[in-house]
């Protein structure tokens, strides 16, 4: 039990250190990168249409609401250049 506890603590410490030092955790860098991505997608001005086949129904708590929420966020972030159509399970 003692070895398990020590391993758990060491694993948590390593996880926190890696999470803090991970690339992409700098919000300024992330905002600049997002701005460049939006600018380059605006230059291309080509919209992308995808179909999202979900494993969870839209009305299912927790897992089911994540698909439509992601679709809405991507549409807002991309200024409607990424269009994703959400499909219920077994609809495709």
Secondary structure, 3 states (H helix, E strand, C coil): CHHHHHHHHHHHHHHHHHHHHCCCCCHHHHHHHHHHHHHHHHHHCCCEEEEEECCCCCCCCCHHHHHHHHHHHHHHHCCCCEEEEEECCCCC
